[in-house]
Amino acid sequence: MPTAYRPLIFASLATLIAGFVDAVGYAHLGGLFLSFMSGNSTRLGIQIANAHWDLAGLTATVIASFVAGAFLGTRVADATGDWKLVSILGVEVALFALAAGLTAAGLGVSSLVPVAVAMGMQNSVHQIIAGADIGKSFVTGALFGLGQSLARLSKGTSKPAEAIAYAGSWGCFVVGAGIGALMLDAAGLSRALTSGAVLLAGLSLTAWAFHGHLIHPVGRSGGD
C-alpha cells in the first residue's frame, strides 16, 4: 500500500467509528450524543430552562466525561510520544469493553459513560490530511472546511485534494452512523459496543502497522 494513502485510511476509519458511536449513543441516551458535544450543550441549556433536572444531570455527566477523556488523552499522548496513537486507542478499546460489560450487566445508560470518555480521548489524536482537519467527530467543522476549500479552489488557491478530504471525512461519519444504527437494531446495545471495541482494536493495529508513516497529530481544533 502506498505510504501516502496510510494517513487518509487511518483518519477515515477514526471518523467512521465516531459516527458509529454517536448513532449508538443517540438511540440509548434519549437523543444525546457520545461525541457530538455541541448538540448536547444545546440540550443541556434547554433542559435547565425547563427544569428537567434529571435529564440535565445525565447530559452534564456525558459532557464532563468527554472533557475527562480529552484530559486523559492529552496526558497519555504527552507521556507516550511517538506511540501516542497506539496508546490512546488501546485505552479506548478497554473503555469500550468496559461499557459492553456494564451494559450486559444491566446497568443502563450509565454504562455508556466510558464511551464518552473514549471519544474525548480520540479527539486528541486527530490528523491533518491534504490540509484538512480529519479524524475527529467535529462534523460542522468538516462541512465548513468543505465550503471554504471549495471557495479557495474556485480562486485557484487550493487543490482538489483538500475539498475531497473534507467531503470524505463527512461521508465517513455518515456511513459510520448508518452502520451503528443497523448494528444496534440487529444485535442490541451490548454487541454494538463490542463491535465498536473490535473496530477500535483494528484502528489501533492500523496505527501500530503504519507507525512512522502517519502524519503527526497537531493542536488545531474545529467546531462540531
N, C-alpha and C positions, 0 to 999 in steps of 0.2 A: 504494500500500500504506500503511495507517495506520502512523504513526510508532510507536505504542505496541507494535505487533507485531514491530518490527525486532530489538530485543534478544533476544526469545524465539526468533526464527528463527535468528539467529546462534548463540546458545548451544546450540540443539538440534542444529544442524549440527556444532558443535565436539564435542559429546558423541557423536554418531553416528560421527564419524571416530575417536574414541578407542576405541570398541567394535570398529570395523573393524580398527584396528591391532592390538589385543590378540588378536583371532582369528587374524590372520595370524602374529603372533609366536608364539603358543601352539603352532601346528602345526609350526613350524620351529625351536623352541628347546627341545625336549624338555619341554614343559609350562611353560616360562617365559613371562612376560608382558612387554610393552614399555611399558605404562603403569600396571600394577597392582602396585605395589611391596610391598604387604603380603603378597600371595601369594608373591612372590619372596623376601622376607625370611624367611618361614616355611620355604621350601625350602632357603634357604642354611643355616639352623640345622640342619636335618635332614641336609643333605649334609656339613656339618662333623662332626656327631656320628657319621656313618657312614664318615668318612674318604674321601669321594668328592671328592677334591681337584680333579680336572679339572672336574667339574660345578660345584663351589663357585666355582672361578675364573671360569667363564662367568657364573654368577649374580651374583657380585660385580661383574663388569665391566658387566653390564646395569644394576645398581643405581647404580654410580658414574657411568655415562653419563647416567642420568636426573637425578642430582644435578647433574652438569655442565650439563645442559640447563636446569635450574631456575636455576642461577647465571647462565648466558649469557642466558636470557630476561629475568631481572631487570635485568641490566646494559643490555641492549638497550632494555627498557621505560623505564628511567631516562634513557637518552640520547635517546630519540625522542619523549618527551612524548605529546601527543595522538595521534600516529600510531603508537603502540606496537603496536596490534593488527595493522595492515598490515605493519609492520616485522618483527615476530616471525613472523607467518605466512609472509612472504616467505622468511625464513631457513629455516623448516620445509620449504617447497617444495623449496629447494635441497638440504636434507639427505635428503629422500625421493628426489629424483632421483639423488643420490649413491649411496644404498642400492640403488636399482634398477640402476644401472650396475655397482656392485660385485657384485651378485647375478648379473647377466648375464655378468660376467667369471669366475664360478665361485669366488668367494672364500668361499662357505659361510656359516655362521652369523655370522661376524664382520661380514658386510655389513649386518647389521641393527642394529649399534651406533649408526649415525647416526639411526635411527628412535627409539631410546630417548632420545637427546639431544633430538630434536624433540618428543617427548611431554613431557619435562621442561620444555621451553620453553612448550608450550601451556598447562600448568597454571599458568603465571604470569600469565595474562590471563583468568581466569575472570570470570563475570558474576553479578550479583545480580538475579534476576527474580522479582517478586512476593514478595520476602522470602526466596526460595530460592536457595541457592548452586548455580549451574548452569554447565555447560560444561566441567567437569573430568572426570577419569577416576575420581573417588572414589565408587564405587558404593555401598559400605556407608554412607557419609555421606549419600547421597541417600535410601537406604531408611530410615535412622534419621530423617532430616528429614521424610520422608513420615509415619512413625508419629507423630512429635512434632507435626507440623502437624495431623494428624487429631485428636489429643488436644485441641489448642487449639481446633480447630473445634467439637468436641463441647461445649466450655465456652463457645462464643461469643466467644472472644478472638482468633480468626483468621478469615481469609477463605478461601473455597474455592480461590482462585487460587494460594495458596501450596502447598497439597497437590497441586493439578493440575500445578504447575511441577515439583515433586519427582518425581511419578509420570511425567511426560513425560520428565524427564532420564533416569530409569532405563530407560524404554521405548526411548528413542533409543539408549542404549548397547547394549541387547539387539538391536535392529534392525541397528545397525552391525556387531555381531559376526556376525549371520547373513549379512549382505551380504559381509563379509570372508571367511567360510568358503566361501560359494558362489563368489566370485570366485577364491579360491585353488584350489578344485577344478577350475574351468572353464578357468583361464588360467595357473596357475603363479605362483610367488613374484615373479618379476621384473615381470610385468604387473600383479600385485596391488599391488605397491609403486608402480608407475607410476600406477595408478588412485588410490592414496592421495595421490600428489603432485597429481593433477588435482583431487581433492576439496579439498585444502588450497588450491590456487590459486583455486578457486571461492570458498572461505571468505575468502581474502584480498581478492578482488574485492568480496565482500559487505561486508567491513569497510570497504573504501575507499568503496563506494557509500553505505553507511549512516553514514559518518563524521559525527560531531556528533549522531547520534541513538541511539548505543549507550550503555548505562549504563557509567560508568567502572569499570574493574577495581578491586577492593578487596583488602585484605590478609587477609581471613578465610580460614581453611583448614578442611578437613574430613578425615574418615577414609576409607580405602579400603573 
